[in-house]
Amino acid sequence: MSTMTDLELARSMADAAARLLLLLRASPLLDGAALGRAADQAANAVLMAALRQHRPDDAVLCEEEVDDAARLSCRRVWVIDPLDGTREYEQRRDDWAVHVGLAVDGRPALGAVALPPLGLVLDSGGGPSPAAAPAGRRHRLVVSRSRAPAWTDPVARALDAELWPMGSAGAKAMAVVRGEAEAYLHDGGQHEWDSCAPVAVALAAGLHCSRLDGSPLVYNRADPFLPDLLVCRPELAAPLLQAVALARLT
């Protein structure tokens, strides 16, 4: 066990994986799907090595690792996505991320999300809440650029907002944390590693995070499929949840 705190370790791990991913993407030797596979494997190796060194007694739930049911009996589980937004990474876009989260007793206790193209690592150490949208700017609702559900259009109309398609769940959630958007809505398929770290960071920033029915997000479940998510400014939670409920009925 190292002397680093959990949060220091999460930041260090996310930063190390981010640096490696940027180096790999700069190489002329790999491209397309081959680049994505190599990046997933390399970033995963760095993260797993760090956990073996610094938190050998903790359990892990990771997209790139074989799931071990023994984690279900552990209070502390690191929930990790070494490269969130592999497609965007392969296409050399900027909306991809590294997620390092820690769930304790099923709750997203802490997390770090690296946005490598921006040179940023955001964490759950706490900080100022996102500033309100500039006067005259419509609310922005971040949605998946590849599979946004049809009901997002009526939700945007109900709030007089504009939809902002983007890749990586981490990039989308951090757009809300950074005040670039007011909400992130997702439906139709995610896993716990897609949201644990981003949710921990968003909660620490004072944002609302829940399922689309308003229920809490629970991690380290037997089935890690966690299909929907809302991250938003707290004052928008009630109107958004109501608009989503109505839109999903039609």
N, C-alpha and C positions, 0 to 999 in steps of 0.2 A: 504493500500500500504506500503510495507516494504521499508527500506532504502537501501536494496541491489540493485545493478545495475541489469539490465536484464541478463548480462553475468554471474555475480556472482550467480544469482538465477538459471540459466540454469545449471551451474557446480554443484551447491549444490544439485539440484534435481537429476541430472544424477548420482552423487556419492551416494546419499541416496538410490536410486533404485538399484544401482549396489551392494551395501553392503547387502541389503535385499535379492537379488537374489542369492548371494553367500551363505548366511546362509541357505536359503531354499534348495539349491542344495546339501548342506552338510548333510541334514537331511535324516536318513534312512527310514523315514515314507512314503515318496513319491517317485514315480519313473514313467518313461515313460510319457504318455499323461496326467496322473493325476498331475504329477509334473509340466508339462508345463502349464496346466490350472491354477493351484494354483499360479504359478509364474507370469503369465500374470495379474491375478486379483490383487495380492498383490502389485506388482510394480505399476500398474495403480492407485491403491488406494493412495499410497504414493505421486505420482506425482500430482494427481488431488487435494489432500488435500493441497499440497504446493501452487498450483496455486490459489485455493480459498482463502488461507490466504494472499498471497503476491501480486497477480495480479487479484483480483476479477472482474475487469472491462474488462479484455481481453477475447477474444474468444478462443476456443480450437477445434482443429481437431486431433483426437486421434484414433488409431486403435481399442482400447478397449471401446470407448465411442460411444453412439448413435450420429450420425451426426446431428447437429443443423444448419439448413439453415440460421439462424440469423448471423452466422459467415461471410456470404458473404457481409454484410454491415459494417463489422469491418475492420479497417486498420491493427490492431495488432491481429495476430492469432498464438497461440502456436501450433506447429505441432509436435506430440509426438508419439513415438513407445516405450512403456514400456519395451518390450523385443523383439528385432529384431534378428531373428534366433532361434525361439522357438524349432525347430527340433534339432538344434545343442545343445541347452541347455539341452533338454531331453536326448540326447545321451552323455551328459557330455563331449562334445568337447569344444574347447576354442574359436571358431569363432562365437561369439554372442555379442550383444551390447545393449546399452540403448541410445535412441535418444531423445534429447530435443532441438527442434528448434523453432525459432520465425520468422515468416514471417510478413513483414511490406509492405503494398501496393503490395502484391504478390511476393516480393523479399525475398530470404533467408537472413534475416538481421543478424542473429547470431545463434550459436548453440553450443551444447556440446554433445560429443559422449563418453560414458564410454565403456571401454573394460575390464570388471570386472576380467576375468581370468589373465589379465596382470597387474592389479592394476593401470590402466591408465584412466584418463579423458582428452581427447583432446578437445580444444575449439577454437572458432573463435577470440580469443584475439590477434591473430597474433603471428608469430614466424618465425624462419628461414625456407626458402624454403627447400624442401627435397634435399638431396645431390644426385648428379648423380650416376648412377649405377657404381659399382666398375669396373675397367678396366678388360675386358675379360668376364664379365658376360652378357649374353643375356638379352634383355629387357624382363620384365615379364608383362603379361597382365592378370589381375585378372578377373575371370569369375565365374558364378554360378556353384557350384559343383553338383547341381541337375537338372538344366535346361539351360545349356549353349547352345545358338543357334548354328546351324551347321556352320554358316558363320564365326564363330570365328577362325576356323582352317585356312581358306585362309587369313584372316586378319593377323594372327600370322606369316604365311609364308611370306606375303608381307613385314613385318617389321623385318623378321628374329628374331622373338620373341618366347618365350615359354608361354604356357597357364598355369595359376596357379588357379585351382579350389578352391573355399572357400565358406563358408556359409555366413551368415549375410551381408546385404548391407553395414552396418556401418563398419564391420570388413574389408570388401574389400576396401572401400573408404579410411579407415584409413591406410591400407597397403601402399597406394600411398602417403598419407600425411607423413607417417613415412619413406618413401624412400625405403621400402621393394619391391615395384613394381613400374612400370612406368605408368600404366594405369589400369582403371577398366571399363569394358564394360558390359552393360546389355541390354537385349531385351526380350520382351515377358511377361511383367507384373510386375508392382510395383505400389505402391500408394505414395502419397505425404509424408506420414510419414516415408517411407522407405529411402527417400533421403534428406529431407529438412535440418536436422541437419548436416549430413555428408557433404552436398554440402556447407553449410555455413562455416564449418571448412576448407574444401578444398580450397574454394575461398580465405579465409584469409591467407592460406599458399602459395598463388600465383599460384595455379593450375588452369587449364582450366576445366570448368564444363558446360555441355550443353546436349541437346537432341542429338540423334545419327545423326540427319540431320543438326546439328550445331545450331539449334534455341535455344533461352534461356529457362531455366527452370522457370516456373511460378507456384506459389503456391496459395492456398486458392481459387481454382476454384470450380464451382458447382459440377463437377465430379472430385473427387480426384485421379482418376486413372491416373498414369503417367508412361507409360509402358517402356520407355527406357532412358538410361543415359550413359554419358561418363565423366569420371573424369581422367585427365591425366596431365603429365608435359606439359607446354605450347608449347614447341618446337615440341611435337609429335601430337598436335591437328590436324593440317592440313593433315599430312600423314595418321593419323588414320581415320579421317572423310572421306578422299578419299577412303581409302582401305575398309572401312565399306560400303560406297555407292556402290562400285563395287561388293563387295561380296554379298550384299543383292539383287543385280540384277540377279545373277546367280543361 
